[in-house]
């Protein structure tokens, strides 16, 4: 599979980090300009953080594929980025999963959130229960494959219902890698339309 053409479209699709005219967080800027093994570390850290705390787009990790300087082809760089990003997001998701498991046992926090003006828990539990009952961990992986949708909420919603760390980690890894592949597919389709 040739990923060079979709990569060029991805840069247009996700906006060129250096000249998009929009304000980027310092971490997003670091990801966009990542090079070498240190750059992979930055991509992994970014992916870890967006899984449980940062409402930022995960697709930005694809931008430095052409300039990563790992001694690989652009396609090789892309494959390494996808694996590192998915692994980082899986680790971050497991951290979120652990927090969710602890929060389930901390009654006052859950009661306070339920009494708040926005009943996030009820809404997310309702939607998550529907997906989990119908698709289980495959549903989580599929939900995480949707590009440009903040996945932090999906991850936390699933933590309330599930208890299997290994399956949860595997589902988030698969969903995270799938999301980047779907993004590349969409970018390639966008290029074909131009």
C-alpha positions as CSV (number, residue, x, y, z in Angstrom):
1,X,0.0,0.0,0.0
2,X,1.5,3.4,-1.0
3,X,1.0,5.8,1.8
4,X,2.9,8.8,0.3
5,X,-0.2,10.2,-1.6
6,X,-2.5,9.9,1.4
7,X,0.2,11.5,3.6
8,X,0.3,14.6,1.5
9,X,-3.5,14.8,1.7
10,X,-3.3,14.1,5.4
11,X,-1.2,17.2,5.8
12,X,-3.8,19.2,4.0
13,X,-6.6,17.4,5.8
14,X,-5.2,17.9,9.3
15,X,-3.7,21.3,8.4
16,X,0.0,21.9,8.0
17,X,1.3,22.4,11.6
18,X,3.8,25.1,10.8
19,X,1.6,27.4,8.7
20,X,-2.0,26.6,9.6
21,X,-2.5,30.0,11.2
22,X,-4.2,28.4,14.2
23,X,-2.6,28.4,17.6
24,X,-1.2,25.0,18.6
25,X,-0.4,23.8,22.0
26,X,3.4,23.4,22.7
27,X,2.9,19.6,22.7
28,X,1.1,19.7,19.4
29,X,3.9,21.8,17.9
30,X,6.5,19.3,19.3
31,X,4.6,16.4,17.6
32,X,4.3,18.3,14.3
33,X,8.1,18.9,14.2
34,X,9.2,15.5,15.8
35,X,12.3,13.9,14.3
36,X,14.3,10.8,15.2
37,X,13.9,8.5,18.2
38,X,13.2,11.5,20.4
39,X,10.4,12.4,18.1
40,X,8.9,9.0,18.5
41,X,9.1,9.4,22.2
42,X,7.2,12.7,21.9
43,X,4.6,11.0,19.7
44,X,4.2,8.2,22.3
45,X,3.9,10.7,25.2
46,X,1.4,12.8,23.3
47,X,-0.7,9.7,22.5
48,X,-0.5,8.6,26.2
49,X,-1.7,12.0,27.4
50,X,-4.6,12.4,24.9
51,X,-6.0,9.1,26.0
52,X,-6.9,10.3,29.5
53,X,-6.4,14.0,29.9
54,X,-5.9,16.1,26.7
55,X,-8.8,16.8,24.4
56,X,-6.5,17.1,21.4
57,X,-6.6,15.4,18.0
58,X,-4.6,12.2,17.7
59,X,-4.4,12.4,13.9
60,X,-1.7,15.1,14.2
61,X,0.9,12.3,14.9
62,X,0.8,11.4,11.2
63,X,2.1,14.8,10.1
64,X,5.9,14.2,10.7
65,X,6.0,10.9,8.8
66,X,8.0,12.5,5.9
67,X,10.5,14.3,8.1
68,X,10.9,11.9,11.0
69,X,14.5,10.8,9.9
70,X,14.5,7.3,11.2
71,X,16.3,5.9,8.1
72,X,13.1,4.4,6.8
73,X,10.8,5.2,3.9
74,X,7.8,7.4,4.5
75,X,5.7,4.3,4.6
76,X,8.1,2.7,7.2
77,X,8.0,5.9,9.2
78,X,4.2,5.9,9.0
79,X,4.0,2.3,10.2
80,X,6.3,3.0,13.2
81,X,4.3,6.1,14.1
82,X,1.0,4.2,14.0
83,X,2.4,1.4,16.3
84,X,4.1,3.9,18.7
85,X,1.0,6.1,18.8
86,X,-1.4,3.2,19.3
87,X,0.9,1.7,22.1
88,X,1.0,5.1,23.8
89,X,-2.7,5.6,23.6
90,X,-3.3,2.0,24.9
91,X,-1.0,2.8,27.9
92,X,-2.8,6.0,28.5
93,X,-6.2,4.2,28.2
94,X,-5.1,1.7,30.8
95,X,-4.2,4.5,33.1
96,X,-7.7,6.0,32.5
97,X,-9.1,2.5,33.1
98,X,-7.4,2.3,36.4
99,X,-8.7,5.8,37.4
100,X,-12.2,4.7,36.3
101,X,-12.0,1.5,38.4
102,X,-11.0,3.6,41.4
103,X,-13.7,6.2,40.8
104,X,-16.4,3.5,40.7
105,X,-15.5,2.6,44.2
106,X,-15.4,6.2,45.4
107,X,-19.1,6.9,46.0
108,X,-19.0,10.6,47.0
109,X,-17.2,11.6,43.7
110,X,-19.8,9.7,41.6
111,X,-22.7,11.2,43.6
112,X,-21.2,14.7,43.2
113,X,-20.9,14.2,39.4
114,X,-24.4,12.8,39.2
115,X,-25.8,15.8,41.0
116,X,-24.0,18.3,38.8
117,X,-25.8,20.3,36.3
118,X,-24.6,18.1,33.4
119,X,-25.1,14.5,34.2
120,X,-22.1,13.3,32.2
121,X,-22.0,9.9,33.9
122,X,-25.7,9.1,33.1
123,X,-25.3,10.1,29.5
124,X,-22.0,8.4,28.9
125,X,-23.1,5.3,30.8
126,X,-26.3,5.1,28.7
127,X,-24.4,5.4,25.4
128,X,-21.6,3.2,26.5
129,X,-24.0,0.5,27.9
130,X,-25.7,0.4,24.5
131,X,-22.4,0.0,22.6
132,X,-20.9,-2.4,25.2
133,X,-24.0,-4.6,25.3
134,X,-24.1,-4.8,21.5
135,X,-20.4,-5.0,20.6
136,X,-18.3,-5.3,23.8
137,X,-14.7,-4.5,23.4
138,X,-15.1,-4.6,19.6
139,X,-17.5,-1.6,20.1
140,X,-14.8,0.3,22.0
141,X,-12.3,-0.4,19.2
142,X,-14.8,0.7,16.5
143,X,-15.7,3.9,18.5
144,X,-12.0,4.8,18.7
145,X,-11.6,4.3,14.9
146,X,-13.7,7.5,14.2
147,X,-11.3,10.2,13.1
148,X,-11.4,13.7,14.5
149,X,-13.7,12.8,17.4
150,X,-12.4,13.2,20.9
151,X,-11.9,9.7,22.2
152,X,-11.2,10.6,25.9
153,X,-14.9,10.5,26.7
154,X,-15.3,7.1,25.0
155,X,-12.4,5.7,26.9
156,X,-13.6,6.9,30.3
157,X,-17.2,5.8,29.5
158,X,-16.0,2.2,28.9
159,X,-13.9,2.2,32.1
160,X,-17.1,2.5,34.1
161,X,-18.5,-0.8,32.7
162,X,-15.5,-3.0,32.0
163,X,-13.1,-4.8,34.3
164,X,-10.6,-6.6,32.0
165,X,-7.4,-4.6,31.7
166,X,-5.9,-6.8,29.0
167,X,-8.9,-6.7,26.7
168,X,-9.4,-3.0,27.3
169,X,-5.7,-2.3,26.4
170,X,-6.0,-4.5,23.3
171,X,-9.2,-2.8,22.2
172,X,-7.7,0.7,22.6
173,X,-4.6,-0.3,20.7
174,X,-6.6,-1.7,17.8
175,X,-9.0,1.3,17.8
176,X,-6.1,3.8,17.9
177,X,-4.2,2.1,15.1
178,X,-7.5,1.8,13.1
179,X,-8.3,5.4,13.6
180,X,-5.0,6.5,12.0
181,X,-5.4,4.0,9.1
182,X,-9.0,5.3,8.6
183,X,-7.6,8.9,8.6
184,X,-5.0,7.9,6.0
185,X,-7.8,6.3,3.9
186,X,-9.9,9.4,4.1
187,X,-6.9,11.6,3.3
188,X,-6.2,9.4,0.2
189,X,-9.9,9.7,-0.8
190,X,-9.7,13.4,-0.3
191,X,-6.6,13.6,-2.6
192,X,-8.4,11.6,-5.2
193,X,-11.3,14.1,-5.2
194,X,-8.9,17.1,-5.6
